[in-house]
């Protein structure tokens, strides 16, 4: 048995003109995007450095174990 649900009016219908007029202000500028990418790159570089340091420490610890040295 199917249940019919009436369509709901879009809440943006009455505001669509205002949204279209303000769309230029909502779009990020190239400078803002560049600043965001710079922050993301710095965070990624920090995490990559941490992973590299951790991997190096694990490698050193494994090589220090006499039973785990390669033949």
C-alpha positions in Angstrom: 0.0 0.0 0.0 1.5 3.3 -1.1 1.2 6.4 0.9 1.0 9.7 -1.0 3.0 12.6 0.5 2.2 16.0 -0.8 5.1 18.0 -2.1 6.7 20.5 0.3 7.4 24.0 -0.9 11.0 24.9 -1.0 12.0 27.1 1.9 14.4 28.9 -0.4 11.7 29.9 -2.9 11.0 33.2 -1.3 14.7 33.9 -0.7 16.1 32.8 -4.0 16.4 36.4 -5.3 18.3 37.5 -2.2 20.6 34.4 -2.4 21.4 35.1 -6.1 22.2 38.8 -5.3 24.6 37.8 -2.5 26.3 35.0 -4.3 29.3 37.2 -5.2 29.9 37.9 -1.5 29.7 34.2 -0.6 32.3 33.0 -3.2 35.8 32.8 -1.8 38.5 35.0 -3.5 41.7 33.6 -4.9 43.6 35.1 -2.0 41.3 33.4 0.5 41.7 30.0 -1.3 45.5 30.5 -1.5 45.6 31.2 2.3 43.5 28.1 3.0 45.8 25.9 0.7 48.9 27.3 2.5 47.4 26.3 5.9 46.6 22.9 4.6 50.0 22.4 3.1 51.7 23.4 6.3 49.5 21.0 8.3 50.3 18.2 5.8 54.0 18.9 5.9 54.0 18.7 9.7 52.2 15.4 9.6 54.5 14.0 6.9 57.5 15.0 9.0 56.0 13.3 12.0 55.4 10.1 10.1 58.9 10.1 8.6 60.4 10.6 12.1 58.3 7.8 13.5 59.1 5.4 10.6 62.8 6.2 11.1 62.6 5.5 14.9 60.8 2.2 14.2 63.4 1.2 11.6 66.2 2.0 14.0 64.6 0.1 16.8 64.1 -2.9 14.6 67.6 -2.9 13.3 68.9 -2.7 16.9 67.3 -6.0 17.7 69.8 -8.8 16.9 67.2 -11.3 16.0 65.5 -9.0 13.5 68.6 -7.9 11.5 68.6 -9.0 7.9 70.9 -11.9 7.0 
